[in-house]
Amino acid sequence: MFHTASLDAVMRAHQSILMLCAGSFFGAPAFADIDPVSGIDMVTIGAAGNAPWQGNGTPFDQTIGRGSVGYEYRIGKFEVSTANWVEFYNAAYDRPPADWIPYVLPPQEDGWTAFQVPANTPGGLRWGYSPGAGMRPVGEISWHEAAIYCNWLHNGKSLDRSAFLNGAYDVSTFTPQGFTDQEAHHPGALYWIPTLDEWLKAVHYDPNKLNGDGSVGGWWIQPNMSDTPLTYGPPGIGDANAGWFAGQYPGFNPRSTLLGAYPNVQTPWGLLDAAGGAAEWTQDIRSIHSTFVQRYVDGSFFGSNSLEALEVDQLQRISGGPVNEHQPGIGLRIAAAVPSPGSAMFLAAAIAVLGRRARIARLCTSEVR
């Protein structure tokens, strides 16, 4: 039974438990990499200045010369989850309608499995999710919504309306039609949509790969430290939540398959669901012609057919989409700055989150009683 009493406490506690326990459940160190502000399990990508992908003779390779990154950065071990997105949407919408955030549109049923619940603010909107559904993947995220989510994280999840409008990206540069967007995140952004090079490196570059000439460090074609094409199917049957559909395997549904359900299919850096789950936005611009500009998308998605999945799961192919487009299969994996352990901002954020979790624990205890 779903309860709406103390909904904030229950949902936030559920998210924290999921994210904090995900490491031990899926085979990674518990607690080690949970970002104190976003609550997202982050992986640090090192090997700064790595060699770019040089191709392997495949015709029409779109990624030759890409994937070199000259700095360390952080990236989500998991894609944005239902728990993450419910928290963001409740912050954006559980307020008077005149105060709603531009370019953030209510998700449709095809994009996630959350559902509306009573709002705390008259005229506002609010969502919840069923127990156990917090780690389901989220699609139907537009690029603009992804950018605004990064702003909100950059500003410490403040509920002030201005926290959604700048920080990583200046929303005043966006437009509903055409393309006037700020091209890249602000240099001082703490969270952002990964660049194409950052995404490719985190998914396909292996600093420990032993090459035939005895050198170390190289590229894999597939997102699981392999050059062998993935197989698609439910957990225990395939390698990724893509290329299959509900009804094909009785008792399984791609939309209800949790992120992290394929723990042995990892990128060289330990990312999960780089194939399957949702396809993922990148920051880079893909110009089709002067009047039709897209942002690059990579990775396969739940609900795709096997041919679509095959085309985008390999290193050489990239897709794209208009920045305001809401496709059921397009989601997001967050990139972030590597924090300085002694920085005042990092310590203050950690203290604030720990305090909030203590309050959550008390609320949850009182709820159970």
MARVO-698724 format. One record per residue (C-alpha): residue in three letters; x, y, z. Coordinates in steps of 0.02 Angstrom, whole numbers, m for minus. Example, Ala and Ser with C-alpha at 12.3 -4.5 7.8 and 13.67 -1.06 7.14 Angstrom:
BEGIN
["ala" [615 m225 390]],
["ser" [684 m53 357]],
# end
This chain:
BEGIN
["met" [0 0 0]],
["phe" [67 173 m44]],
["his" [57 304 93]],
["thr" [59 491 58]],
["ala" [88 543 240]],
["ser" [266 607 265]],
["leu" [294 578 79]],
["asp" [451 686 75]],
["ala" [532 588 215]],
["val" [488 418 144]],
["met" [543 458 m33]],
["arg" [705 542 17]],
["ala" [748 403 138]],
["his" [707 274 5]],
["gln" [822 362 m119]],
["ser" [964 379 6]],
["ile" [953 196 54]],
["leu" [950 142 m128]],
["met" [1099 248 m176]],
["leu" [1202 210 m20]],
["cys" [1169 23 m31]],
["ala" [1185 10 m220]],
["gly" [1373 m8 m208]],
["ser" [1369 m161 m96]],
["phe" [1219 m236 m186]],
["phe" [1298 m222 m357]],
["gly" [1474 m269 m307]],
["ala" [1560 m101 m278]],
["pro" [1623 m25 m115]],
["ala" [1478 41 m11]],
["phe" [1473 226 35]],
["ala" [1638 263 m53]],
["asp" [1578 370 m197]],
["ile" [1408 442 m150]],
["asp" [1410 626 m195]],
["pro" [1352 721 m41]],
["val" [1245 848 m135]],
["ser" [1165 750 m276]],
["gly" [1156 583 m184]],
["ile" [1220 502 m345]],
["asp" [1352 365 m342]],
["met" [1499 443 m437]],
["val" [1652 367 m519]],
["thr" [1812 467 m545]],
["ile" [1883 457 m721]],
["gly" [2071 480 m720]],
["ala" [2208 445 m849]],
["ala" [2206 628 m900]],
["gly" [2270 659 m1076]],
["asn" [2226 485 m1139]],
["ala" [2246 447 m1325]],
["pro" [2088 472 m1429]],
["trp" [2005 333 m1526]],
["gln" [2097 307 m1690]],
["gly" [1972 190 m1773]],
["asn" [1990 11 m1831]],
["gly" [1947 25 m2014]],
["thr" [1759 25 m1992]],
["pro" [1678 132 m2129]],
["phe" [1584 290 m2076]],
["asp" [1662 290 m1902]],
["gln" [1591 448 m1818]],
["thr" [1705 444 m1666]],
["ile" [1881 441 m1740]],
["gly" [1987 570 m1649]],
["arg" [1863 584 m1505]],
["gly" [1871 528 m1324]],
["ser" [2029 612 m1263]],
["val" [2002 710 m1101]],
["gly" [2142 811 m1023]],
["tyr" [2076 819 m843]],
["glu" [1998 712 m709]],
["tyr" [1810 718 m689]],
["arg" [1669 623 m605]],
["ile" [1523 536 m687]],
["gly" [1373 440 m622]],
["lys" [1395 254 m599]],
["phe" [1209 244 m637]],
["glu" [1096 347 m748]],
["val" [975 467 m667]],
["ser" [847 357 m580]],
["thr" [662 372 m544]],
["ala" [706 422 m365]],
["asn" [821 561 m428]],
["trp" [694 625 m553]],
["val" [547 621 m433]],
["glu" [646 727 m311]],
["phe" [689 852 m449]],
["tyr" [512 863 m518]],
["asn" [436 884 m346]],
["ala" [557 1028 m313]],
["ala" [511 1107 m480]],
["tyr" [323 1081 m473]],
["asp" [263 1075 m294]],
["arg" [246 1265 m293]],
["pro" [117 1390 m358]],
["pro" [92 1372 m547]],
["ala" [157 1549 m578]],
["asp" [322 1492 m501]],
["trp" [345 1334 m608]],
["ile" [510 1316 m699]],
["pro" [518 1350 m888]],
["tyr" [560 1206 m1006]],
["val" [525 1077 m869]],
["leu" [371 983 m930]],
["pro" [277 848 m834]],
["pro" [338 677 m889]],
["gln" [223 560 m984]],
["glu" [190 380 m936]],
["asp" [307 315 m1071]],
["gly" [457 401 m991]],
["trp" [449 336 m814]],
["thr" [341 237 m695]],
["ala" [309 370 m561]],
["phe" [132 431 m530]],
["gln" [49 588 m463]],
["val" [12 605 m277]],
["pro" [m66 749 m179]],
["ala" [41 906 m182]],
["asn" [95 1001 m28]],
["thr" [63 1170 m111]],
["pro" [m108 1225 m178]],
["gly" [m102 1217 m367]],
["gly" [62 1121 m367]],
["leu" [101 948 m435]],
["arg" [188 805 m349]],
["trp" [242 628 m392]],
["gly" [282 467 m300]],
["tyr" [335 292 m344]],
["ser" [301 117 m284]],
["pro" [417 31 m160]],
["gly" [563 m45 m253]],
["ala" [542 67 m406]],
["gly" [666 203 m359]],
["met" [805 129 m465]],
["arg" [703 112 m624]],
["pro" [776 205 m774]],
["val" [700 368 m833]],
["gly" [672 419 m1013]],
["glu" [581 565 m1094]],
["ile" [707 691 m1026]],
["ser" [738 838 m1142]],
["trp" [911 914 m1154]],
["his" [844 1075 m1079]],
["glu" [774 980 m929]],
["ala" [941 891 m907]],
["ala" [1030 1061 m906]],
["ile" [907 1132 m778]],
["tyr" [933 978 m668]],
["cys" [1120 1016 m671]],
["asn" [1084 1196 m618]],
["trp" [981 1134 m472]],
["leu" [1119 1017 m415]],
["his" [1250 1153 m437]],
["asn" [1148 1262 m319]],
["gly" [1135 1129 m185]],
["lys" [954 1080 m225]],
["ser" [891 1248 m167]],
["leu" [703 1272 m187]],
["asp" [727 1453 m239]],
["arg" [668 1473 m419]],
["ser" [833 1554 m470]],
["ala" [924 1394 m423]],
["phe" [849 1310 m577]],
["leu" [890 1449 m699]],
["asn" [1079 1464 m693]],
["gly" [1235 1385 m618]],
["ala" [1290 1262 m751]],
["tyr" [1187 1330 m897]],
["asp" [1102 1498 m923]],
["val" [919 1458 m957]],
["ser" [892 1634 m1026]],
["thr" [987 1577 m1181]],
["phe" [860 1438 m1216]],
["thr" [716 1457 m1338]],
["pro" [566 1345 m1374]],
["gln" [599 1353 m1561]],
["gly" [763 1357 m1655]],
["phe" [930 1352 m1565]],
["thr" [1006 1495 m1465]],
["asp" [1070 1391 m1319]],
["gln" [1229 1418 m1225]],
["glu" [1341 1289 m1309]],
["ala" [1436 1221 m1157]],
["his" [1422 1227 m968]],
["his" [1498 1370 m869]],
["pro" [1682 1336 m828]],
["gly" [1645 1338 m641]],
["ala" [1498 1217 m650]],
["leu" [1497 1082 m517]],
["tyr" [1379 968 m616]],
["trp" [1346 960 m803]],
["ile" [1289 852 m948]],
["pro" [1441 750 m1001]],
["thr" [1532 805 m1157]],
["leu" [1541 675 m1295]],
["asp" [1726 650 m1259]],
["glu" [1691 625 m1073]],
["trp" [1553 500 m1111]],
["leu" [1655 401 m1236]],
["lys" [1805 391 m1120]],
["ala" [1703 335 m970]],
["val" [1617 200 m1072]],
["his" [1750 135 m1192]],
["tyr" [1927 186 m1139]],
["asp" [2024 65 m1029]],
["pro" [2184 134 m949]],
["asn" [2236 m45 m905]],
["lys" [2207 m127 m1073]],
["leu" [2361 m225 m1129]],
["asn" [2390 m202 m1315]],
["gly" [2476 m319 m1436]],
["asp" [2631 m209 m1445]],
["gly" [2653 m215 m1257]],
["ser" [2585 m40 m1225]],
["val" [2450 m10 m1094]],
["gly" [2290 89 m1118]],
["gly" [2166 76 m1260]],
["trp" [1989 67 m1322]],
["trp" [1853 m65 m1323]],
["ile" [1716 m67 m1454]],
["gln" [1581 m121 m1331]],
["pro" [1536 m44 m1163]],
["asn" [1586 m200 m1066]],
["met" [1775 m211 m1096]],
["ser" [1748 m317 m1250]],
["asp" [1746 m305 m1440]],
["thr" [1610 m438 m1451]],
["pro" [1433 m371 m1483]],
["leu" [1316 m377 m1335]],
["thr" [1166 m490 m1323]],
["tyr" [1001 m414 m1270]],
["gly" [873 m479 m1149]],
["pro" [815 m476 m968]],
["pro" [940 m496 m825]],
["gly" [1015 m669 m826]],
["ile" [973 m691 m1010]],
["gly" [1055 m543 m1098]],
["asp" [1190 m412 m1069]],
["ala" [1082 m256 m1076]],
["asn" [907 m187 m1051]],
["ala" [887 m148 m1237]],
["gly" [837 m239 m1395]],
["trp" [692 m333 m1315]],
["phe" [513 m293 m1268]],
["ala" [379 m337 m1141]],
["gly" [294 m501 m1187]],
["gln" [448 m569 m1274]],
["tyr" [505 m644 m1109]],
["pro" [356 m688 m996]],
["gly" [374 m612 m824]],
["phe" [497 m476 m880]],
["asn" [469 m296 m933]],
["pro" [608 m178 m990]],
["arg" [527 m28 m906]],
["ser" [526 m113 m736]],
["thr" [704 m181 m749]],
["leu" [809 m89 m620]],
["leu" [969 5 m655]],
["gly" [1115 m103 m602]],
["ala" [1024 m265 m642]],
["tyr" [1171 m321 m752]],
["pro" [1312 m306 m624]],
["asn" [1440 m400 m728]],
["val" [1418 m287 m879]],
["gln" [1527 m139 m833]],
["thr" [1633 m12 m923]],
["pro" [1820 m8 m883]],
["trp" [1784 123 m748]],
["gly" [1639 28 m670]],
["leu" [1490 118 m749]],
["leu" [1331 15 m760]],
["asp" [1195 20 m895]],
["ala" [1299 114 m1023]],
["ala" [1204 m3 m1139]],
["gly" [1020 m17 m1097]],
["gly" [919 81 m972]],
["ala" [898 247 m1061]],
["ala" [1002 322 m1200]],
["glu" [1102 467 m1130]],
["trp" [1119 649 m1179]],
["thr" [1289 728 m1206]],
["gln" [1330 912 m1213]],
["asp" [1404 917 m1389]],
["ile" [1311 998 m1532]],
["arg" [1268 900 m1687]],
["ser" [1227 1017 m1832]],
["ile" [1121 936 m1966]],
["his" [1098 1099 m2061]],
["ser" [1082 1282 m2015]],
["thr" [900 1269 m1961]],
["phe" [905 1100 m1873]],
["val" [1029 1080 m1730]],
["gln" [1038 931 m1612]],
["arg" [1138 873 m1462]],
["tyr" [1225 705 m1469]],
["val" [1149 553 m1384]],
["asp" [1239 389 m1354]],
["gly" [1195 218 m1286]],
["ser" [1046 105 m1317]],
["phe" [881 114 m1223]],
["phe" [742 7 m1153]],
["gly" [611 m22 m1286]],
["ser" [733 m8 m1431]],
["asn" [739 m149 m1557]],
["ser" [896 m253 m1575]],
["leu" [953 m163 m1733]],
["glu" [938 9 m1650]],
["ala" [1031 m55 m1498]],
["leu" [1171 m131 m1603]],
["glu" [1197 31 m1698]],
["val" [1225 140 m1543]],
["asp" [1305 15 m1424]],
["gln" [1467 10 m1523]],
["leu" [1601 143 m1512]],
["gln" [1587 204 m1692]],
["arg" [1407 264 m1696]],
["ile" [1321 415 m1616]],
["ser" [1142 476 m1630]],
["gly" [1063 642 m1585]],
["gly" [904 734 m1541]],
["pro" [829 910 m1536]],
["val" [854 994 m1368]],
["asn" [668 1007 m1329]],
["glu" [628 831 m1384]],
["his" [546 710 m1262]],
["gln" [580 532 m1319]],
["pro" [534 389 m1202]],
["gly" [709 317 m1219]],
["ile" [821 470 m1189]],
["gly" [887 498 m1013]],
["leu" [1041 565 m927]],
["arg" [1201 519 m836]],
["ile" [1274 664 m735]],
["ala" [1454 726 m744]],
["ala" [1533 823 m602]],
["ala" [1690 911 m546]],
["val" [1815 816 m439]],
["pro" [1794 895 m267]],
["ser" [1938 956 m164]],
["pro" [1923 854 m2]],
["gly" [1966 1006 103]],
["ser" [1855 1130 14]],
["ala" [1733 1224 124]],
["met" [1591 1196 m1]],
["phe" [1617 1008 m2]],
["leu" [1625 994 187]],
["ala" [1474 1108 212]],
["ala" [1373 1006 87]],
["ala" [1422 844 171]],
["ile" [1375 910 343]],
["ala" [1208 974 277]],
["val" [1166 808 195]],
["leu" [1215 708 350]],
["gly" [1104 822 454]],
["arg" [961 799 333]],
["arg" [982 610 337]],
["ala" [977 612 526]],
["arg" [813 709 519]],
["ile" [748 586 389]],
["ala" [791 440 502]],
["arg" [691 519 643]],
["leu" [544 554 526]],
["cys" [546 377 459]],
["thr" [553 307 635]],
["ser" [403 411 687]],
["glu" [313 358 527]],
["val" [339 174 568]],
["arg" [277 201 745]],
# end
